[in-house]
Amino acid sequence: MMKARISEIFLSIQGEGVYVGEEQIFIRFYGCNLNGCRFCDTQLYSFREYNSLELSEYLTTRFNDVYSISLTGGEPLVQKDFLKEFLPSIKRNFKIYLETNATLPTALEEIIDYIDVIAMDFKLPSSTGLGNFWLKHKEFLRIALQREVFVKVVICKDTELIDVKKAIELLSDYKYNITFILQPNSFEIDRSLMVKIQDFQKYSLGFISDVRLIPQMHKLVGIR
């Protein structure tokens, strides 16, 4: 039986994206395939191992009155072999919400039948300080469109319009009304950053009909 490395499991409200305010069980998976994102706000240093039966029993016993699970991290898809074994056992009890950096399309394809909502995080090069992942994001989105999906980008003071344009171009390749969320970097929020994001929003609305500015609400109200 496969084992997963999990840093924490807790109940809170979703603080990001189109489901902001929804009560969810958060399963934070240890480990990420990307290292060094400048705005990363989740440094994980320890984990506990669970097999799929242990985790399923823990969730159904402790959270039997909650209907939505957020798979987060780290990057959950790094542990896709565990997810392939675990998700079928809980799918009938919970709505499954995947938070992902959208760089592992092959892994997504292997588990997508068990996912209900996909929150994709496009990694803009000028925001992360890393290279670009446009080809991986494009392939990931193609697969993700089998389910409900929205796309988020983190906007920093260093974020360049050219990267926002590239994200819009990628989204425009598909004839779907995909919600595009501009999320301010929580470490840099001030008036100048918010003005910058509003300018990006106005620009994006020229190409995409649903563009929203949504900060990390859980941080603003002081919860996990």
C-alpha positions as CSV (number, residue, x, y, z in Angstrom):
1,M,0.0,0.0,0.0
2,M,1.4,3.4,-1.0
3,K,2.3,6.0,1.6
4,A,2.0,9.7,1.3
5,R,4.2,12.4,3.0
6,I,1.7,14.9,4.5
7,S,2.8,18.0,6.4
8,E,-0.6,18.8,7.9
9,I,-4.4,18.3,7.8
10,F,-6.7,21.0,9.0
11,L,-10.1,22.5,8.7
12,S,-10.4,26.1,7.5
13,I,-12.0,28.2,4.8
14,Q,-10.6,28.5,1.2
15,G,-8.8,31.8,1.1
16,E,-8.0,32.0,-2.7
17,G,-9.7,31.9,-6.0
18,V,-13.3,31.5,-7.0
19,Y,-14.2,29.3,-4.0
20,V,-13.0,31.9,-1.4
21,G,-14.9,31.5,1.8
22,E,-15.9,27.8,1.3
23,E,-15.2,25.5,4.2
24,Q,-12.7,22.8,3.3
25,I,-10.5,20.2,4.7
26,F,-6.9,21.0,3.7
27,I,-4.4,18.2,3.1
28,R,-1.0,19.7,2.7
29,F,1.3,17.4,0.8
30,Y,5.0,17.6,1.5
31,G,7.4,18.3,-1.4
32,C,7.4,20.3,-4.6
33,N,8.9,19.9,-8.0
34,L,9.7,23.6,-8.1
35,N,12.2,25.3,-5.9
36,G,12.9,28.9,-5.3
37,C,9.7,30.7,-6.2
38,R,10.3,34.2,-4.8
39,F,6.8,34.6,-3.5
40,C,6.5,31.1,-1.9
41,D,4.6,31.3,1.4
42,T,4.6,27.7,2.4
43,Q,7.9,26.4,3.7
44,L,7.5,22.7,4.8
45,Y,10.1,21.1,7.0
46,S,8.4,18.0,8.3
47,F,5.8,15.4,7.4
48,R,3.9,12.3,8.7
49,E,3.4,9.3,6.5
50,Y,-0.1,7.9,5.9
51,N,-1.3,5.0,3.8
52,S,-4.5,5.5,1.8
53,L,-6.6,3.5,4.3
54,E,-5.3,5.5,7.3
55,L,-5.9,8.8,5.6
56,S,-9.4,7.8,4.4
57,E,-10.4,6.7,7.9
58,Y,-9.0,9.8,9.5
59,L,-11.0,12.1,7.1
60,T,-14.3,10.3,7.3
61,T,-14.1,9.9,11.1
62,R,-13.0,13.4,12.0
63,F,-14.6,15.5,9.2
64,N,-17.8,13.6,8.4
65,D,-19.9,16.8,8.2
66,V,-17.5,18.6,5.7
67,Y,-18.0,17.8,2.0
68,S,-14.9,19.5,0.3
69,I,-11.2,18.5,0.4
70,S,-8.4,20.7,-0.9
71,L,-5.3,18.9,-2.0
72,T,-2.6,21.4,-1.6
73,G,1.1,21.6,-0.8
74,G,3.9,21.8,-1.8
75,E,2.7,20.2,-5.0
76,P,0.2,17.3,-4.6
77,L,0.8,15.9,-8.0
78,V,4.4,15.0,-7.0
79,Q,2.7,12.2,-5.1
80,K,0.3,11.1,-7.9
81,D,0.9,7.4,-7.3
82,F,-0.5,7.7,-3.8
83,L,-3.4,9.9,-5.1
84,K,-4.3,7.2,-7.7
85,E,-4.8,4.8,-4.8
86,F,-6.3,7.1,-2.3
87,L,-8.8,9.3,-4.2
88,P,-11.2,6.5,-5.4
89,S,-11.8,5.6,-1.7
90,I,-13.1,9.0,-0.8
91,K,-14.6,10.3,-4.0
92,R,-18.1,9.3,-3.0
93,N,-17.8,11.3,0.3
94,F,-16.1,14.4,-0.7
95,K,-15.8,17.0,-3.4
96,I,-12.1,17.1,-4.5
97,Y,-10.4,20.4,-5.1
98,L,-6.8,20.4,-6.5
99,E,-4.5,23.3,-6.0
100,T,-1.5,22.9,-8.3
101,N,1.4,24.7,-9.9
102,A,0.2,23.2,-13.2
103,T,3.6,21.9,-14.4
104,L,2.9,18.1,-14.2
105,P,0.4,17.4,-16.9
106,T,1.1,13.7,-17.2
107,A,0.4,13.3,-13.5
108,L,-2.8,15.2,-13.8
109,E,-4.0,12.9,-16.6
110,E,-3.6,9.9,-14.4
111,I,-5.9,11.2,-11.6
112,I,-8.3,13.6,-13.3
113,D,-11.2,11.2,-13.2
114,Y,-11.3,11.8,-9.4
115,I,-11.0,15.6,-9.4
116,D,-13.9,18.0,-9.4
117,V,-12.2,21.5,-9.4
118,I,-8.7,22.4,-10.5
119,A,-7.1,25.7,-9.3
120,M,-4.2,26.2,-11.7
121,D,-1.3,28.6,-10.7
122,F,0.4,29.9,-13.8
123,K,4.0,30.6,-12.8
124,L,5.0,33.9,-14.4
125,P,8.7,34.1,-14.9
126,S,9.0,37.7,-13.7
127,S,7.0,36.8,-10.6
128,T,8.8,33.6,-9.6
129,G,12.3,34.4,-10.7
130,L,12.4,31.0,-12.4
131,G,12.3,30.0,-16.0
132,N,9.1,29.8,-18.0
133,F,6.6,26.9,-17.9
134,W,4.3,27.9,-20.7
135,L,4.4,24.7,-22.7
136,K,3.7,22.7,-19.5
137,H,0.9,25.1,-18.5
138,K,-0.7,24.8,-22.0
139,E,-0.7,21.0,-21.9
140,F,-1.9,21.0,-18.3
141,L,-4.8,23.3,-19.2
142,R,-5.8,21.1,-22.1
143,I,-6.2,18.2,-19.7
144,A,-7.7,20.2,-16.9
145,L,-10.6,21.5,-19.1
146,Q,-12.2,18.1,-18.6
147,R,-13.2,19.5,-15.2
148,E,-14.1,22.8,-13.6
149,V,-11.0,24.9,-13.8
150,F,-9.8,28.5,-13.1
151,V,-6.3,30.1,-13.4
152,K,-4.5,32.2,-10.9
153,V,-1.3,34.3,-11.3
154,V,0.6,35.9,-8.4
155,I,1.4,39.5,-9.2
156,C,4.5,41.0,-7.6
157,K,6.2,44.4,-7.9
158,D,8.6,42.8,-10.4
159,T,5.8,41.2,-12.5
160,E,6.0,42.3,-16.2
161,L,3.0,42.9,-18.5
162,I,4.6,40.7,-21.1
163,D,4.0,37.7,-18.8
164,V,0.4,38.6,-18.2
165,K,0.0,38.9,-22.0
166,K,1.5,35.5,-22.4
167,A,-1.0,34.0,-19.9
168,I,-3.9,35.7,-21.7
169,E,-2.6,34.4,-25.0
170,L,-2.5,30.8,-23.6
171,L,-6.1,31.1,-22.2
172,S,-7.4,32.6,-25.4
173,D,-6.3,29.5,-27.3
174,Y,-9.3,27.7,-25.8
175,K,-12.9,28.6,-26.5
176,Y,-13.9,28.5,-22.9
177,N,-14.8,31.3,-20.4
178,I,-12.0,30.5,-17.9
179,T,-11.9,32.7,-14.9
180,F,-8.5,34.6,-14.6
181,I,-7.5,35.6,-11.1
182,L,-4.8,38.2,-10.3
183,Q,-3.6,37.6,-6.8
184,P,-1.3,40.2,-5.1
185,N,1.9,38.9,-3.5
186,S,1.0,39.1,0.2
187,F,4.5,40.0,1.1
188,E,4.4,43.2,-1.0
189,I,0.9,44.5,-0.7
190,D,0.7,48.3,-0.8
191,R,-1.0,51.0,-2.9
192,S,1.5,50.8,-5.7
193,L,1.1,47.1,-6.2
194,M,-2.7,47.3,-6.1
195,V,-2.7,50.1,-8.7
196,K,-0.4,47.9,-10.9
197,I,-2.8,44.9,-10.5
198,Q,-5.8,47.1,-11.4
199,D,-4.0,48.2,-14.6
200,F,-3.3,44.5,-15.4
201,Q,-7.0,43.7,-14.8
202,K,-8.2,46.5,-17.1
203,Y,-5.8,45.2,-19.8
204,S,-6.9,41.6,-19.3
205,L,-10.6,42.4,-19.6
206,G,-9.9,43.4,-23.2
207,F,-9.4,39.7,-23.9
208,I,-11.0,37.7,-21.1
209,S,-14.5,38.3,-19.8
210,D,-14.0,37.1,-16.2
211,V,-10.9,38.7,-14.6
212,R,-10.9,39.1,-10.8
213,L,-8.5,40.7,-8.3
214,I,-8.6,38.4,-5.2
215,P,-6.0,38.6,-2.4
216,Q,-5.3,35.8,0.0
217,M,-8.3,36.4,2.2
218,H,-7.3,33.9,4.9
219,K,-4.2,36.0,5.6
220,L,-6.3,39.2,5.7
221,V,-8.6,37.8,8.4
222,G,-5.8,36.0,10.3
223,I,-6.7,32.4,9.8
224,R,-4.8,29.4,8.3
